[in-house]
Amino acid sequence: MDMTSRTSAVVLLWAVLIAFFAWDWTHSSPVNHRKEPAILAIGSGQAPSGGHCSAF
C-alpha cells in the first residue's frame, strides 16, 4: 500500500467516524443522568440489572 492510498484510507476512516458520531448525536435521545446507575455501585445494595452476572 503506497502512502497516498494509506493517507486516503485514514482520512476516510476519520470522516466516517465523525459522520457516525454526528448522526448519533442528532438522532439519540438525551441522557438523563439522574436515572443512570452509580459509577461505583460496589456494596451499595443495588442489584445488577442485566448480563450474565445477574443470573447467579
Biopython code that builds the backbone (N, CA, C, O; Angstrom):
import numpy as np
from Bio.PDB.StructureBuilder import StructureBuilder

atoms = [
    (1, "MET", "N", (0.846, -1.168, 0.000)),
    (1, "MET", "CA", (0.000, 0.000, 0.000)),
    (1, "MET", "C", (0.899, 1.240, 0.000)),
    (1, "MET", "O", (1.727, 1.421, 0.893)),
    (2, "ASP", "N", (0.726, 2.069, -0.992)),
    (2, "ASP", "CA", (1.556, 3.273, -1.040)),
    (2, "ASP", "C", (1.017, 4.353, -0.104)),
    (2, "ASP", "O", (-0.071, 4.217, 0.457)),
    (3, "MET", "N", (1.777, 5.408, 0.055)),
    (3, "MET", "CA", (1.471, 6.444, 1.040)),
    (3, "MET", "C", (0.166, 7.179, 0.717)),
    (3, "MET", "O", (-0.569, 7.555, 1.631)),
    (4, "THR", "N", (-0.129, 7.386, -0.566)),
    (4, "THR", "CA", (-1.340, 8.110, -0.951)),
    (4, "THR", "C", (-2.594, 7.331, -0.595)),
    (4, "THR", "O", (-3.545, 7.901, -0.060)),
    (5, "SER", "N", (-2.609, 6.039, -0.883)),
    (5, "SER", "CA", (-3.793, 5.239, -0.573)),
    (5, "SER", "C", (-3.938, 5.033, 0.940)),
    (5, "SER", "O", (-5.053, 4.948, 1.455)),
    (6, "ARG", "N", (-2.812, 4.954, 1.642)),
    (6, "ARG", "CA", (-2.876, 4.818, 3.100)),
    (6, "ARG", "C", (-3.446, 6.090, 3.716)),
    (6, "ARG", "O", (-4.297, 6.023, 4.602)),
    (7, "THR", "N", (-2.986, 7.240, 3.256)),
    (7, "THR", "CA", (-3.487, 8.520, 3.746)),
    (7, "THR", "C", (-4.973, 8.663, 3.430)),
    (7, "THR", "O", (-5.746, 9.137, 4.261)),
    (8, "SER", "N", (-5.367, 8.253, 2.230)),
    (8, "SER", "CA", (-6.779, 8.312, 1.846)),
    (8, "SER", "C", (-7.623, 7.415, 2.744)),
    (8, "SER", "O", (-8.731, 7.789, 3.129)),
    (9, "ALA", "N", (-7.112, 6.241, 3.076)),
    (9, "ALA", "CA", (-7.846, 5.318, 3.935)),
    (9, "ALA", "C", (-7.995, 5.896, 5.339)),
    (9, "ALA", "O", (-9.056, 5.763, 5.949)),
    (10, "VAL", "N", (-6.962, 6.527, 5.854)),
    (10, "VAL", "CA", (-7.021, 7.126, 7.193)),
    (10, "VAL", "C", (-8.016, 8.282, 7.209)),
    (10, "VAL", "O", (-8.811, 8.409, 8.141)),
    (11, "VAL", "N", (-7.973, 9.126, 6.176)),
    (11, "VAL", "CA", (-8.905, 10.259, 6.090)),
    (11, "VAL", "C", (-10.340, 9.751, 5.972)),
    (11, "VAL", "O", (-11.243, 10.296, 6.608)),
    (12, "LEU", "N", (-10.557, 8.718, 5.167)),
    (12, "LEU", "CA", (-11.887, 8.137, 5.017)),
    (12, "LEU", "C", (-12.387, 7.555, 6.337)),
    (12, "LEU", "O", (-13.553, 7.733, 6.689)),
    (13, "LEU", "N", (-11.521, 6.866, 7.065)),
    (13, "LEU", "CA", (-11.894, 6.301, 8.365)),
    (13, "LEU", "C", (-12.359, 7.399, 9.316)),
    (13, "LEU", "O", (-13.411, 7.276, 9.942)),
    (14, "TRP", "N", (-11.574, 8.477, 9.425)),
    (14, "TRP", "CA", (-11.946, 9.568, 10.337)),
    (14, "TRP", "C", (-13.209, 10.274, 9.879)),
    (14, "TRP", "O", (-14.021, 10.680, 10.711)),
    (15, "ALA", "N", (-13.393, 10.430, 8.575)),
    (15, "ALA", "CA", (-14.606, 11.075, 8.059)),
    (15, "ALA", "C", (-15.843, 10.246, 8.387)),
    (15, "ALA", "O", (-16.870, 10.792, 8.791)),
    (16, "VAL", "N", (-15.747, 8.932, 8.213)),
    (16, "VAL", "CA", (-16.871, 8.050, 8.534)),
    (16, "VAL", "C", (-17.136, 8.057, 10.035)),
    (16, "VAL", "O", (-18.294, 8.086, 10.454)),
    (17, "LEU", "N", (-16.101, 8.033, 10.838)),
    (17, "LEU", "CA", (-16.259, 8.039, 12.289)),
    (17, "LEU", "C", (-16.911, 9.340, 12.770)),
    (17, "LEU", "O", (-17.818, 9.312, 13.601)),
    (18, "ILE", "N", (-16.452, 10.461, 12.251)),
    (18, "ILE", "CA", (-17.036, 11.747, 12.631)),
    (18, "ILE", "C", (-18.481, 11.849, 12.152)),
    (18, "ILE", "O", (-19.335, 12.371, 12.869)),
    (19, "ALA", "N", (-18.763, 11.355, 10.946)),
    (19, "ALA", "CA", (-20.135, 11.364, 10.431)),
    (19, "ALA", "C", (-21.040, 10.494, 11.307)),
    (19, "ALA", "O", (-22.183, 10.869, 11.570)),
    (20, "PHE", "N", (-20.551, 9.347, 11.757)),
    (20, "PHE", "CA", (-21.349, 8.484, 12.623)),
    (20, "PHE", "C", (-21.653, 9.168, 13.949)),
    (20, "PHE", "O", (-22.790, 9.136, 14.420)),
    (21, "PHE", "N", (-20.635, 9.789, 14.557)),
    (21, "PHE", "CA", (-20.860, 10.491, 15.824)),
    (21, "PHE", "C", (-21.836, 11.644, 15.653)),
    (21, "PHE", "O", (-22.668, 11.877, 16.530)),
    (22, "ALA", "N", (-21.753, 12.373, 14.540)),
    (22, "ALA", "CA", (-22.691, 13.471, 14.289)),
    (22, "ALA", "C", (-24.103, 12.939, 14.118)),
    (22, "ALA", "O", (-25.049, 13.516, 14.654)),
    (23, "TRP", "N", (-24.261, 11.844, 13.379)),
    (23, "TRP", "CA", (-25.582, 11.234, 13.201)),
    (23, "TRP", "C", (-26.133, 10.748, 14.538)),
    (23, "TRP", "O", (-27.305, 10.971, 14.841)),
    (24, "ASP", "N", (-25.304, 10.092, 15.335)),
    (24, "ASP", "CA", (-25.738, 9.583, 16.630)),
    (24, "ASP", "C", (-26.145, 10.729, 17.549)),
    (24, "ASP", "O", (-27.143, 10.624, 18.263)),
    (25, "TRP", "N", (-25.388, 11.817, 17.541)),
    (25, "TRP", "CA", (-25.677, 12.980, 18.384)),
    (25, "TRP", "C", (-27.042, 13.564, 18.043)),
    (25, "TRP", "O", (-27.784, 13.966, 18.940)),
    (26, "THR", "N", (-27.384, 13.616, 16.743)),
    (26, "THR", "CA", (-28.640, 14.232, 16.322)),
    (26, "THR", "C", (-29.839, 13.304, 16.462)),
    (26, "THR", "O", (-30.967, 13.786, 16.572)),
    (27, "HIS", "N", (-29.635, 11.983, 16.462)),
    (27, "HIS", "CA", (-30.759, 11.050, 16.474)),
    (27, "HIS", "C", (-31.008, 10.355, 17.810)),
    (27, "HIS", "O", (-32.020, 9.670, 17.956)),
    (28, "SER", "N", (-30.131, 10.507, 18.769)),
    (28, "SER", "CA", (-30.346, 9.824, 20.049)),
    (28, "SER", "C", (-31.040, 10.747, 21.037)),
    (28, "SER", "O", (-30.926, 11.971, 20.963)),
    (29, "SER", "N", (-31.757, 10.131, 21.959)),
    (29, "SER", "CA", (-32.434, 10.918, 22.985)),
    (29, "SER", "C", (-31.416, 11.358, 24.032)),
    (29, "SER", "O", (-30.400, 10.691, 24.231)),
    (30, "PRO", "N", (-31.682, 12.470, 24.696)),
    (30, "PRO", "CA", (-30.726, 12.944, 25.704)),
    (30, "PRO", "C", (-30.641, 11.989, 26.893)),
    (30, "PRO", "O", (-31.612, 11.316, 27.237)),
    (31, "VAL", "N", (-29.479, 11.944, 27.502)),
    (31, "VAL", "CA", (-29.246, 11.056, 28.640)),
    (31, "VAL", "C", (-29.714, 11.758, 29.910)),
    (31, "VAL", "O", (-29.353, 12.906, 30.166)),
    (32, "ASN", "N", (-30.519, 11.057, 30.699)),
    (32, "ASN", "CA", (-30.940, 11.578, 31.994)),
    (32, "ASN", "C", (-29.967, 11.030, 33.031)),
    (32, "ASN", "O", (-30.039, 9.857, 33.398)),
    (33, "HIS", "N", (-29.071, 11.867, 33.495)),
    (33, "HIS", "CA", (-28.021, 11.422, 34.413)),
    (33, "HIS", "C", (-28.573, 11.011, 35.777)),
    (33, "HIS", "O", (-27.903, 10.287, 36.514)),
    (34, "ARG", "N", (-29.772, 11.455, 36.124)),
    (34, "ARG", "CA", (-30.361, 11.087, 37.408)),
    (34, "ARG", "C", (-30.848, 9.637, 37.419)),
    (34, "ARG", "O", (-30.998, 9.044, 38.487)),
    (35, "LYS", "N", (-31.097, 9.065, 36.239)),
    (35, "LYS", "CA", (-31.565, 7.679, 36.161)),
    (35, "LYS", "C", (-30.440, 6.686, 35.891)),
    (35, "LYS", "O", (-30.670, 5.477, 35.899)),
    (36, "GLU", "N", (-29.247, 7.172, 35.657)),
    (36, "GLU", "CA", (-28.106, 6.299, 35.403)),
    (36, "GLU", "C", (-27.657, 5.640, 36.702)),
    (36, "GLU", "O", (-27.740, 6.263, 37.761)),
    (37, "PRO", "N", (-27.183, 4.392, 36.647)),
    (37, "PRO", "CA", (-26.652, 3.769, 37.864)),
    (37, "PRO", "C", (-25.348, 4.442, 38.286)),
    (37, "PRO", "O", (-24.663, 5.075, 37.483)),
    (38, "ALA", "N", (-25.037, 4.289, 39.538)),
    (38, "ALA", "CA", (-23.808, 4.873, 40.056)),
    (38, "ALA", "C", (-22.596, 4.267, 39.359)),
    (38, "ALA", "O", (-22.620, 3.098, 38.972)),
    (39, "ILE", "N", (-21.542, 5.054, 39.199)),
    (39, "ILE", "CA", (-20.333, 4.566, 38.540)),
    (39, "ILE", "C", (-19.731, 3.424, 39.367)),
    (39, "ILE", "O", (-19.382, 2.375, 38.825)),
    (40, "LEU", "N", (-19.617, 3.632, 40.653)),
    (40, "LEU", "CA", (-19.114, 2.592, 41.553)),
    (40, "LEU", "C", (-20.246, 2.184, 42.485)),
    (40, "LEU", "O", (-20.480, 2.834, 43.504)),
    (41, "ALA", "N", (-20.940, 1.122, 42.143)),
    (41, "ALA", "CA", (-22.064, 0.672, 42.938)),
    (41, "ALA", "C", (-21.683, -0.545, 43.781)),
    (41, "ALA", "O", (-22.548, -1.331, 44.167)),
    (42, "ILE", "N", (-20.402, -0.696, 44.064)),
    (42, "ILE", "CA", (-19.935, -1.844, 44.833)),
    (42, "ILE", "C", (-20.404, -1.704, 46.282)),
    (42, "ILE", "O", (-20.078, -0.727, 46.956)),
    (43, "GLY", "N", (-21.160, -2.673, 46.746)),
    (43, "GLY", "CA", (-21.623, -2.653, 48.117)),
    (43, "GLY", "C", (-22.739, -1.670, 48.395)),
    (43, "GLY", "O", (-23.039, -1.386, 49.555)),
    (44, "SER", "N", (-23.363, -1.142, 47.344)),
    (44, "SER", "CA", (-24.396, -0.132, 47.549)),
    (44, "SER", "C", (-25.765, -0.746, 47.762)),
    (44, "SER", "O", (-26.703, -0.046, 48.142)),
    (45, "GLY", "N", (-25.895, -2.045, 47.525)),
    (45, "GLY", "CA", (-27.199, -2.683, 47.652)),
    (45, "GLY", "C", (-27.977, -2.699, 46.359)),
    (45, "GLY", "O", (-29.049, -3.302, 46.300)),
    (46, "GLN", "N", (-27.473, -2.055, 45.314)),
    (46, "GLN", "CA", (-28.162, -2.070, 44.021)),
    (46, "GLN", "C", (-27.961, -3.434, 43.372)),
    (46, "GLN", "O", (-26.845, -3.945, 43.281)),
    (47, "ALA", "N", (-29.070, -4.004, 42.926)),
    (47, "ALA", "CA", (-28.993, -5.299, 42.268)),
    (47, "ALA", "C", (-28.573, -5.114, 40.807)),
    (47, "ALA", "O", (-28.957, -4.122, 40.188)),
    (48, "PRO", "N", (-27.797, -6.038, 40.244)),
    (48, "PRO", "CA", (-27.448, -5.954, 38.830)),
    (48, "PRO", "C", (-28.697, -6.138, 37.987)),
    (48, "PRO", "O", (-29.597, -6.886, 38.368)),
    (49, "SER", "N", (-28.761, -5.472, 36.860)),
    (49, "SER", "CA", (-29.980, -5.496, 36.066)),
    (49, "SER", "C", (-29.821, -6.171, 34.715)),
    (49, "SER", "O", (-30.767, -6.162, 33.927)),
    (50, "GLY", "N", (-28.688, -6.744, 34.415)),
    (50, "GLY", "CA", (-28.539, -7.379, 33.103)),
    (50, "GLY", "C", (-27.212, -8.098, 32.997)),
    (50, "GLY", "O", (-26.356, -7.979, 33.873)),
    (51, "GLY", "N", (-27.050, -8.832, 31.937)),
    (51, "GLY", "CA", (-25.794, -9.546, 31.717)),
    (51, "GLY", "C", (-25.774, -10.864, 32.459)),
    (51, "GLY", "O", (-26.733, -11.229, 33.139)),
    (52, "HIS", "N", (-24.677, -11.567, 32.319)),
    (52, "HIS", "CA", (-24.582, -12.903, 32.905)),
    (52, "HIS", "C", (-24.477, -12.870, 34.420)),
    (52, "HIS", "O", (-24.851, -13.844, 35.073)),
    (53, "CYS", "N", (-23.986, -11.792, 34.999)),
    (53, "CYS", "CA", (-23.776, -11.789, 36.457)),
    (53, "CYS", "C", (-25.088, -11.694, 37.217)),
    (53, "CYS", "O", (-25.125, -12.017, 38.404)),
    (54, "SER", "N", (-26.185, -11.253, 36.563)),
    (54, "SER", "CA", (-27.442, -11.159, 37.277)),
    (54, "SER", "C", (-28.147, -12.510, 37.388)),
    (54, "SER", "O", (-29.127, -12.645, 38.121)),
    (55, "ALA", "N", (-27.649, -13.502, 36.665)),
    (55, "ALA", "CA", (-28.291, -14.823, 36.682)),
    (55, "ALA", "C", (-27.852, -15.655, 37.880)),
    (55, "ALA", "O", (-28.454, -16.692, 38.157)),
    (56, "PHE", "N", (-26.822, -15.226, 38.593)),
    (56, "PHE", "CA", (-26.306, -16.028, 39.698)),
    (56, "PHE", "C", (-26.901, -15.645, 41.011)),
    (56, "PHE", "O", (-26.563, -16.234, 42.038)),
]
sb = StructureBuilder()
sb.init_structure("model")
sb.init_model(0)
sb.init_chain("A")
sb.init_seg("    ")
for serial, (resi, resn, name, xyz) in enumerate(atoms, 1):
    if name == "N":
        sb.init_residue(resn, " ", resi, " ")
    sb.init_atom(name, np.array(xyz, "f"), 0.0, 1.0, " ", f" {name:<3s}", serial, name[0])
structure = sb.get_structure()
